[in-house]
Amino acid sequence: MKIVVFGPKQSSRLGVVTEKGVLDVAEAAAALAADGETLPDRLSTDPDAFYLTGVDALPGLGELTQRALGEPVLESCFHQEDDLELRACVPQPGKIICVGLNYLRHARESGMSPPKTPVLFSKFNNSVADPGEGVPLPKGAVEYDYEAELVAVIGKRAKNVAESQALEYVLGYCNGNDVSARDLQMLTGQWLVGKTLDKFMPLGPYLVTADEAGDPQDMSVRCWLNGELRQDSNTSDLIFSVAQVVSYASRFMTLEPGDLISTGTPEGVILGMKKKVWMKPGDEVVVEVGSLGRLLNRMVESS
């Protein structure tokens, strides 16, 4: 399934993208209940409940979607995607775990040796941005960079998970842009300040469930800056696979449904260029990973 979140930030709604349009899950559930029909088991009708339930929410959501596609009474519950205001596909993630230097060619362009174990760092919820939302660039930094990334969304509680089973704990995948202020990032050995500024983690537009997203080790990763293709790689260049990273992280912290793992960025970032022209207000960044849709954000001046 392809999941979206839409509507006002304080009352956002869960949607499923279908050939008829975007199904408003809560609206469809209410219509069925009003008609006296029994709702699917463990049906989550809002984004927060859906992500907290994780993979256990998929059967009910799938059943509701199939019923809606076949019942004329639910026609009004479908909406055209272009008419909706899309939000980050995971609007309230739990932990946001990022992996640094996880593409071989990116490590080389950064002048660093490939790491022997995954390099983990974090971002916080304040960094989440919606598709199409402006990303403010504070005046306290200059070296603003993009990072197109495949983001894995955890779907069930994971602790000490074996690599061979790790992908079973992934609910699905989405596009992410790990926007970075390199001058702040490199102030100390800790990258946090340069990574988790407000709106520095745009997500979306879709959460594509793991069964439909394809092989996470064979997805194209592309990024355009003002229409110029800057990153053009594939997750096959990952040093540590998605399964390896999930397994590794679960050894040290319990992963919960709704947690994110942003798996790293490939070569082509501004940091790796000889002539570095950093992002500025007005610049437009587009990220496309595999079949996960098109994530567009414009850099804006910070208020």
C-alpha positions, 0 to 999 in steps of 0.5 A: 500500500501507499500511505499518505497523511493530509489535512491540517497539521493539528487534525491530519488524516490518514489516506491510502493512495488507490486508482480511484484517488486517496481514500480518507480512512477515517471517513470511510470507517465512519461511513461503514459504521453509520451503515451498520457494517462491522469494521475490520479488526485493529483498524487504525483511522488516524496517523498516530494510531497507525504508526504506533500499531505498525505492521499489525495495522496493515491487514485492517487497512487493506481490508477497508481499502478493498471494501471501499473500492467495491462499495458505491456508498463509499465513493465520496471517501475518495479524493484527488491527491492534487486537491490535498495538502500532504503532510510528512508521511510520518508526522510524529516519528519516535526515534529518528536514527541516521547513518553517516558515511554509509555509501562507499562513493560518498565516503570517498568524496568526503575524504574519509575511510569507509567505516567498519561499523555503522556511524549512527547519529540522531535528529529530533521531531522538530526537524520533520518537514512536510512535502512542499514545505519551506526549509528555513536556513538560519543566519547562524550558518552558511554551509547548507547541503542536501542529502537524499536518503532512503528512510526505513520506518520500523513497524514492530518492536525490535530488540537484538534482531538478527540480520536475517530477520531484520527486514521483517520489522520494517513497515515501509519506506519513504524519501528523506532529505537529511538537510545539513549545515556543514559548518555547524556539523563540523564544529565538534565531533558531535554532528547533532547541531548541524543536523537537527535544525528546524525542518531539516528532515523533509519526509514523503510524500508517501510511505510505501509498505515493504511488500510493495516498495521493492528491494531496499538494496536496489533502489535508485537514489536521485536528488536535483538542486534547482533542476540540476541532477546532483545525486544519481546512485543506487542503494546497492552502494550502501556499505551497511545494508538496511537489514544490517543497520536495523539489526545493529541499532537493535543491539543497543536500543529497542526500536519501536513502531514509528521509529525512523532509520535514515540510511545515509546519502550517496555521492554528489553532495556539495560537501564533496565538490571542489567548488562548493556553492552552498544552498541558499534561500530560494533553492529548490531540492527534489528527492526521488528514491525508487518508487517512493514518489517525489519530495520537493522542498524550497529553502527559505529565509529563517524568520 
